[in-house]
């Protein structure tokens, strides 16, 4: 966690009017004024438009989940270039290395405790939660023995479909409202072991959908068939959705961004979660050279392309100055 403190302290120096450095070795505390998720609502309280498939069929889908996974629709891996997702064809890129480090630590935690469902969230928007969730899912799926599901539970501002260039609907909201079956929304990415559930059609009652018992049954069913289920959720301080999802999952990863995330927002976000449920913090927006000045030099010694042969130790290249997430 020392890197987290150092990074946030640097962010405070860059924006002194908005942030304060977190003292090393301390846990931020603050009063929380967040909305408390409402009690679960019965299925009859959710309006379903059109002819739905019915909640009995939803339960049957969970029972047939293994067959649904085997017969999932295959889609290509064609993320938009500006998304900076891990490349399947270039495993030596620095972003992939950072997420492999995060993957290794999570897999180690999995050997110590039951850990299959993880919520990736942030305190505020535009801090990199979706970027982190997608890259972590892709990296986990690169292991031969891992079956991974990426699920977009940010019903308010979904982004997984846009980044991976997939149809947003049918998706999770369509499934929860009974307008689609699970086999209609399950997609498999190429020849990898990565599966994707997009958010689905826009709804006016996202929190009420998450309160449905069918949502909890879906997450519980998925965890029994995937090594990792990674959920992208709305920011904690702007909606209660992330807090509710965290209670249904095994752990939560909080994403913060250097120069943007404030001390107070980190404090409030952590206090809004069950402390035992927080797995760690991912710091986003750091330049690789600031904390890993030797990384490119070490790898380029063996793998440098022709255009980089003249680069000396510590010399900045285009790859080095691209903002990348760090743990």
N, C-alpha and C positions, 0 to 999 in steps of 0.2 A: 504493500500500500504506500510505500515511501514515494514511488513515482507519482501516484495520484496526488499526494500532498504537494510534491514539488511542482507538478503541472498546474494545479489550481492556485498555488502561491504565485506562479509566474503569470497566470491569468489575472490575478488580482493586481499585480504590478502594471499590467498593460491597461487595465480599466479600473483605476482606483476609485472612481466615483460609483461604480456598480458592484464591485466585488471586494471581498476580504479574504486574505490568505487563511487557509485552514492550518492551525498549528499542528506540527508533527506529533503523532501519537495520541491525538484526541479524536473523539467521535462527536460530530456536530449534533447539536440539539436545538430545537426551536419549537414554539407552539404551533400546532397544526390546526388550520381552519379549513379543512377539506370536507366536502360533502360525504356523508356516510352512505354506502350503497344500501338501497332499500331491500326489504325482505323479498325472497323469491316470489314471483308471481305465478299463478296457475296458468296453464296453457290457454284457458278460455279468455284471459285478459289481453292476449296478443291478437291483434286483428290480422287475419291472413287474407290477402287479396287473391281472388281467382280460385280455381279448384286446386287445393293443396293435396299432397300425397297422404297426409294424415300422420298423427304422432305414433300410431301403432307401427306404421311402416318405417318410421325413423328408428324405433327400437330394433326392428328387424335388421336394418342396415348395420347397426353396431354388431349384431351377432354374425353377420356375413362379411365383416370388415376385411379379413384376410383374402377372401376371394375378390373383393372390390379392389384391393391393393394390387393383386396380381394382374387384374384386367384393366388397370387404370389407363386413361388416354395418354399417349406419349406425345410430348411437345418438345421442340428444339430449345437449346440453351442459347438464346440470342439477346442478352441484356443490352440496354442502350449504353453506348460507349461512355457517356459522361457520368454514368452511375459508379464507375470505378470498382466494379465487382471483380472478384478473383477470377483469373483466367484459367480455364481447364487445360489449355494447351501450353501455358507458360508457368509451371509451378515454382519457379525461382524468383518471381516478382516479390518485392518487399511487402506489399499488402498481404499476400498469401502467407508469408513467413510470420507476420504478426498474428494473423488469425490461426495459424497452426499452433502458435504458442498458447493462445487462448483456448483452443481446442484441447491441447494436451492437459492443461490445468483442469478443465471441466471433466475430461475423461478420468482423470485421477480422482476428482471428487466423487465421480460416479461409482468408483470402487469402494468408497468409504460410506456411502449413504444411498438410499433409493433416490435416484435423480434421473428423470426422463423428460419431464415437461418444464420448460424454462420460458419465462416472460422477459422480453427485452424491451425496456422502456426508458424514458428520460423524464427530467423534471418539466421541461418546456419544449415547444416545437423547435425544429431545425437544429437539433443537437447530434443527429446521426444515429438514432435508434434503428431505423429501418435499414440503413446502410450496414450497421453492425449485425442485425438479425440475418440479413440475406447473406452476407459474407461468411458468417459463422455457420449457417446451414450448408452452404456450398462446400466449405472446408471440411466439415464433419462428414459429408457425403462422399468425399474423396477417399475415405478409409474403406477398404474392401469389405469389412465386416459390419459396417454401420448402415442402417436404414434410417433416413432422416426425413422429417416432415417440416416444411415451413408453412405456417398458417398466418394469414393476415387478419388479425382481430381488431385492426384499427378501422372500424366501420365508419368513422367520421371523415377521415382523410386517408383512404387506402392508397398504397404506393407500390406494392409488390407486383400487381398486374402491369402497371405502367413500366416499371423498371425491367421486368422480364418479358415485356411485350406479349402478354397473355390477355385473353378476355377476362374482364372483371366478374362478369356474370355468366352462368350461374356460379354462385359461391356460397360462403358460409351463411350469410343472411337468408339466402334463398332456401338453404337446407333447414335452418332453424324455424323459418316461417312455414315450412311444409310445401314449398313450391318446387323443390328439387330433391332428388335422391342423392345419397352420398356418392354413388357411382357416377353421377352427373358432374360432380365438382372435383373429384380426385384426379390430379394430373401428375404424370411422371416425367421428369426432365431427361430427355435423351436416353443414353445408355448408362446413366448414373443411378445411384440409389437415393436421389433427392426427389421428394414428392412435394406438391404445392397445393394449398387451398387458398384461393383468392377470397377477397372480402365479400363479393356479391353485390347485389343491387342495393342502392342507397335506401336507408330506412330512417324514419323519424324517431324511433324509440330504441337506439342501440343499447342503452343500459338495461332496459327491460328485457331485451333479447338475451343478454348475457345472464340475467337472473333466472332464465328458464332452466328447469331441471334437465331439459334435453341438452343444453350447452355443457353442463357439468358431465352428463353421461357421454357426450361426444369426446371431451378432453380425456376422460378416464378410459374410454375405449381406445383412443389413439395411442395412449401411453403403453398399452399392452401389446401393441403391434409395431411400434417404432422404437429404435434405440434412443432417438432424440426427437422431441416435438418442440419446435422453437416458435414462439408466438410473438408477433409484432403487435404492440398495443399502443393506445393513445398516450400522450404525456400525462404524468401523474397529477400535475397541478392544474390541468385544464379540463379534466374529466375524471369521473370516478371509475371509469371502465378498467383502467390498469390496476387499480387497487383491488377491484373485484376479481379480475383474472389472476392476480397474484395469490389470492386465497385458494384458487382451484389448482395451482401448479406447485411443483416441487421447489422451485427457486426463482429468483429474480435477478437480472443483471441491469444495473443502472448505467446509462450512458451520459457522460458530461462532455462539454466542449470547451476547450481552452479559449479564453477571451470572451465567452458568451455566458456560460453557466455561473451564477452567483453563489456565494456561500449560503445565503438564506434559502435559495431555491433547493440546493442540495440538502440542507437541513430539513426543510419541510418535506421533501420527497422521501427521504429515509425514514422520517418519523411517521409518514403515512403508511408505511409498510410494516409488516411484522419483521422485527430485526433478525429473527432466526431464519427468515426466508430470503434475505439478501445474500447472494453468492459473492458479489464483488462489484467493482466499478470499472468501466472501460472509459478511458480518456480519449476523446476524439479531437482532431484538428491540430495535432502536433506535427511539426515537420520532422521527418525521419532523422535528418542530420543533427537535430538538436539533442536527441537522446541516444541515437545509434550512429554516431559519426563514423564508426569503423565498419558498419554493416556492409555497405556497398563495396568498400575496399576489399573486405575479406572475400565476398562472393565473386566480385569482378576479377580477382586474381586467377580464378579458375574458369569463370564462365563469361568473361567480358566479351561483348560483340566487337567487331572491328572498329566501329565508330567510337568505342570507349577505350581503346588501347592506350591513348595518350593521357588519360586521366590519372592524376597523381593522388596520393592520399590526402583526403580532406577537400578535394576539389569538387565543387558542386556540379551535378549533372541534372538534366531535366527530370530524371527519375527521382533524384534526391530531394528536389524542392516541392514535389507534389505532396499535398497534405494527406497524411495517412493516419489511421487510428492506431493507438498503442494501448496496451493493457496497463 
